Amino acid sequence: MGTISRRTVLTAAASAAALGAASACSDGGSGGSSNPGQRPGGGSSTKGGGGTGGTTGAGSRPPARSIGDGSTSDTGPQPGQSRPERLKPGQRPPQFVVFSWDGAGELDNKLFSRFRELAQKHRASMTFFLSGIYTLPESKKNLYHPPRHPVGASAIGYLTDAHIHSTLQQVRLAWLEGHEIGTHFNGHFCGPDGVGRWSPADWDSEIRQAKQFVKEWRTNTGFTDLEPLPFDYDKELIGGRTPCLEGQRNLLPTAAKLGWKYDASSPGDLQMWPGKVQGGRIWNFPLQSIPFPGHSFQVLSMDYNIMANQSGGSPKGDPARRAAWRTQARDSYLAGFRRAYDSNRAPFFIGNHFEEWNGGIYMDAVEEVLTQIAGHPEVRLVSFRQLVEWLEAQDPAVLRKLRTLNPGQKPTGGWESFLGTAGPSPTADLPSGSGAASGSASPSGTPSMR
């Protein structure tokens, strides 16, 4: 996880429109309430902002049902989840913010633990995209048959057995605290010989193996001192993010066939309300173009892309500039948040990696951003799964009207007037990824490869 291999990066000259081709991947209501809160064992959730109702999964729970070799078990509904409520006519939408993590392994830097603890403090939920091979010992790498690559090959390598042990513990605790466990697939192949050339059948194989490694960690590792993961991964897994934001086109048919609810692999879009792709079957949750202080262009809402612009993709940039870079990263995320919060209330997506690039400044920036925005009224710090559930509980006519708002655009006449009666929208669903909103610029540079 600690090295950087082939990936498409955003150059410092790229504009918002050029972000669509950028890579973002790594190796390796009312009254000040925050999101539906999570606590181990099914704590209660907060209310307000029109987003939540009662919790599920709390109180007495049915006996766990062991699955397969006992690596996973069905323990019933996930603790701490909230039943989404439909917006009332004229009600202002909550401001959803999704913090997501690619790879999601626990190494010696304890970043998985760090951000779990931060989420507990602020009653936040997140999405952890687990790489399947992070549960597979390197001694068993012959079990991985990556599409179009040699058996056992991986661009990100394998975790040590001790780190696998720690990762399994973190994944278990994260789910019990209300976080989502998605997938970052397995071998993280990018570039000309990467996932961008995979077929739907290749993706089917990759997903099947990613699930199998999670569902059979007990057999593959030989660990006997860990409890099973408390979820049925076949039911839990409803979305993911591809390596380097590549290959979505051929992933989507497979995702739809598997019954996935969303995909977060789009290589970039604007801060607008999300729509569906693949014939209206999959919610499309792209990284977003956000203001980049000190520059005339925007940057994707992910730590890697900010780093790529600051230190040319090097994780060991000039130490003398790191304090300024940290401030710039923080202010970029906060500017993206404020633009949505003060205008169209489009859900805001922030992507991360458990890395210590440029001395860990991006982890510090993300922590400060989460801490600052958690206290705002009507903010909901949720997982992608929770966002899907809220979206699907809404009146489709209301969602159509929300999708007519461009980045930074406030509803004409205020929210009470704009959503007072949804009615048929004169604007059809905007295809996510089209860049059809106003304010996008022509690219002044092209992405480079790393």
N, C-alpha and C positions, 0 to 999 in steps of 0.2 A: 504493500500500500504506500510505501514511502517514496517511490520513484515515479517519474513521469515518462510514459512511453507514448507512442503514436497517438496523436489526437489533433483534431482541427481546432484552432484557436482563433479568437477574435483579435485582429490587429488594432493597434492604436488609431489607425486611420479609418476604421470601419464605422459606418453610421448605423442608425437603427435598422434600416432595411437590410443591411449586410449581416445582421445578427442571425438571420435565418439559417445561415450555413455554418455558424460557429459551433465549436464543440464546447461542452461544459463538463467533461468527465475527468476522473482521476484514476490512477492505479489504485493502486493500493485499494334598539330598545331603550334601555335606560340605565342610567345611574352607575356607571363605573364597573359593571360586571365584566368578567373576561369570558373565555370560552367555556363550553361544557367541561367542567373540571374532572380530573381523573385522580384517583387515589388507589393504592393497592387494596384489593379486596372489594372494590365497588363503592368508592366514596360518592357522595352526592355531587350533582352538577349545579352550576349557577344558572340563573335564568335572566331574561331580559333581552332586548334587541330583536325580538320576534323570531329567535332561532331555535329555542329548545323547549322541551316539555319535561316530563318526568324521566327518571333514570331507569335503566334496565340492568339486570345482572347483579343487583345488590341483594343482600339478605341471604337466606339459605340457598344452597346450590345443589343440583343433582350430582350423584356420584360420577366421577370422571370415567369416560369410556376409552380404554386403551386402544390405540390404533397401531396395526402392524407389529413391529418389534418393540413397541413401547417408547419410541422416540418422541411421539406426539400423542395427545389424548384430547378427546372432545369433552370439555368441561362446561359446556353450555354457553349461554350468551356472555359476551365480553363484559367485564365489570366496568361500571362508570359511564356507560354510554347513554346518550339522551335521545328521546324520540323527537325528531324535528317537527316543527309546526309551520304551517303555511302562513305566509305574510298576510296580514289583514289589509283591506283596501286602504291605500294611502300611507301605509307604514314604511318607514325608511328601512332598507335592508341592513343587516349587520355587516361589519367589515370582517370578512374571513381572511385569515392569514395562515398559510400552510408552510411550515418549516419541514423540509424533507432532506434525507441523508442517503447519499449513494455509497454502496459498499457495506456500511454499517457493521464494522468489526471492532472488537475491543482489543486494543494493543496496550503496550506498556504506558502510553500516554493517557489512558483511561478517559478518552473523550466521549465514548458511549455513556459511561457512568456520569460524566460531568453534565451532559445535556439532558439525561434522564432526570437528574437531581434538579436542574434548572427548570425543567418542565413541571415537576412536582411543585416547586415553589410558586410558580405562576399559574398553576392549574391549566397547563397547556397540554394539548395532544399533538403528536407529530407523526410523520410517516418515515419508517426506516426501511430502505430498499436493501434487503439482505442479498449479498452474493452467495449463491448456493455452494460454491466451493469453499466458502469460509467455514463450512461445517464438515469438510472432507479433508482428512489428513493427507499430506503429500505422499506418504507411503502407500496410499490407495488411489493415487491420481490416475492409474490405469482404468479406473471405473468411469472417468470422464471422457466422453467421445464428442469433442466439440465439432460442430458442423464445419467441414472444409478445412480442418486442421488436424494435425497428428493427435493420436490418443494421448491424453494427459497434458496437452499444451494449454498454456494460459498466459495472457499478457500481463496479468497482475500477480502471478505466483500464488502460493498457498500459505496459509497461516501456520504457525507452529502449533503443536498439539496443545500447549498451554494457552495460546490465544484462542484456539477453537473452544476450549473449555470455558474461558471467560466470556466469549461471544455468546455461547449457548445460554449462559446464566443471564446475560444482559437482555437477550431476546425474550426469554421467559418473563423477566420482570417488566420489560417494556409493555408486553401485551397485557399483563395483569394490571398495569397502570393506565390502560386505555389507549395505548399507541397502536398504530397499524404496522403490520409486517408485510411489506410488498417485496418485490424482487428487482435486483439489478443484474439478474441472469447469472452467468458463470465466468467465462474466460476473458471478457472485456476486450474483444478484438475490434480495433478501429482502423480506419484508413482504407487503402485500396484492397487489402485482402481481409477486411473486417466484416462486421455484421451488416454493413450497407449492401452487400451482395447476397445476403441470405434469402432463401425462398421461404414461403409460409411453412413448408415442411421442415426446413432447417430450424425455424423458430419453435415449431412444435416439439422438436427433439430437445432443443435447449431448455425450454420451459419444463418439459417432463423430467429432465435430469436435475434441474435446479430444485424442483419439488422433491424428487427422490432423495437427494442428498440431505435435505432438511428432515425428511420423514424417516431416514435410516441412519441418523448420526450415531445411534447407540451401537448398531452393528459395525459401522465403519470405524468408529473411534475406540470402541471397547470401554468407554467410560461407564462406570457403574455407580458413581457417587452423585449423579445429577438427576433431578426430577425431570419427567418428560415435559416438552413444550406443551402449554395448556390449550392448544388450539388444533383444529383439523385444518391442515394447510391447504387442502383442496377447497375448503370453504373460505378460509381467510384470504387467500390470494385472489385479489380482484383487480390488480393493476401493477405496473412497474415503470421503470425508466431504463431505456437502452443505453449501452455504453456509448459515450461521446455523442449522444442524441442522434445516432444514425440508425437507419433500417426501419423506421416506423412504418413506411408504406407496406412492406410485406409482413410486418408483425401484426398489423391490425386485423387482417382476415383470421389469423390464428387466435388472436385475443378474443375476437367476437365468437368464434367457434367454441372457445373455452368458457364463455359466459363472463368475461371480464367486464367490469363496469367503466373503467377509465384507462387512459394511458398518459404518461407524463414525459413522453419521448420527443415531443415536437421541438424542433431546433430553434424555436423562438417566435414570439408574437407580441402584440401590444397589450396594454393593461385594459382589457375589456372583459365583459362577462363571457364565460366559456360556452361553447356550443358542442355539438356532437359530430362525430365523423363515422365512417364506415356504415353508411346508410342509417345514421341516427341511432347506432347501437352502442357507441363508445364515447364517453365524455373525453374531450381533448383538453389537457391541462398543460399548456406550454410554459416554459420559462419566459420571462417577460422583459421587454425593453424598458429600462428605467433610467432616470437622469444620472449622469456621471459628472459630479462636480468638477469644474475646471476644464471641461471638454464640451465641444459643440455637438458631439454624438452621444448616443446612449449605449448602455452596456447591458448584457443579459444578467438576470437576477440570480447569479450563482457565484460562489467564491472563486472558482477556477477562472471564470471569465474576467473577473475584476483583477485577479493576480496576473492573468495573461497580458492585460493592458498596462499594468504597473511595472512589472519586471520582465516583460517579454516571455512569459511562460516559465521563467526560472523560479524554482521554489526557494532559492537562496540569493535573493536580490540584495542590493546595497543596504546594509544595516542602518546606515545614516538616514535612509528615506522611509524606514518602516513605520515610524510614528505617524508621518504624514499620510502614508498609504492606509494605515489602519483607520485614521479619521475619514479619509476619502471613502473607504469601503462602508463604514458606518453611515456616513451622510448620504451615500448613494441609496442604500436600503431604506433609510428613513425618508428620503425624498420620494421614492417609489410608494412607500406606505402613505405618506401625506397626500400624494396626488390622487390615490384611490379613495382614501378616507374622506377627503374634503370635496370629492366630486361624484364620480359614478359608482363608488363603492364596489368596484370589481374585485373579486378575490385576488389576493396578492400571494404569489408563489416565490419562495426563496429556496434555492438548492444549495446543498453543502456537501462536504466530504470531511471525514474524521482525519484531518491532516494538520501538519504544523508548518505549512508553507510560510516563508518569510517570517520565521520566528513565532508562528502561531497567531499572527495579527488578525486573520480572518475569523478564527474561532472567538477571539476577544470581541471583534466587531459584531458578530452575530449574537453573542450573549448580551451585549449592551443594547442592541436593537430589540431583541425579544423583551428584555426588561423594561425598556422605555414604552413600547407599544402595548404591553399587556395591561397597563393601567388605564388605557383610553376607554371611554364609554362605548358600548356596542361592539367592541372588538371580540372576535372569536378565534382563538388559536386552536385550529382543528387539524385532523388528518385528512388526506384525500378521501378516504372512505367516508368520513363524517360529512365532508362537503358534498359528495355524491348523494348521500341520503337526504341532505337538506334540499339540494337542487331538485331531486325527484319528488319531493313532497310539495313543490310549488306549483302554482297555476302556470301551465305552459305559456299562456298569453302574457303573464307578468314577466317571465324569462325572456320572451321575445322583445318586450319593450325595453328591458334592461340591456339587451344586446344592441340596441340602437344608440346607446351612449358611447361616445368616443372617449379615449383617454383624457382625463382632466375635464370632461364635460359634465356640468351639473344639470340635473333635470330641469327643464323649463317649468317655471312656476312653483318649483319646490317639489319635494317628494309627495306631499299630500295630494297635490294636483296631478302629478305625473302618474302615480300609481293609484289614484282614487278609484278609477274604474279602468281595468286593463284593456278590455275590448280587443278586437283584432288589431294587430300591429300593422302599419303600412309598410314596415320594413321586414323582409324575410330574414330568417336566421343567417347571420353572417358566417361564412365558412371559416372556422378557426384556422389560422395560418395564412390567411389571404393577405394580411396587411392592408385590409380595405378601409381602415380608419384614416382620418385626417392626421396630418402631422408627421408622417413617415418621410424620411429623406432618401435621396438617391445614394447608393453606395459610392464612397470615394476611395475605397480600398477593397482588397480581396482577402479572404481568410488564408492563413498560412498553415502549414502542417508542422507538428511537433512529434 
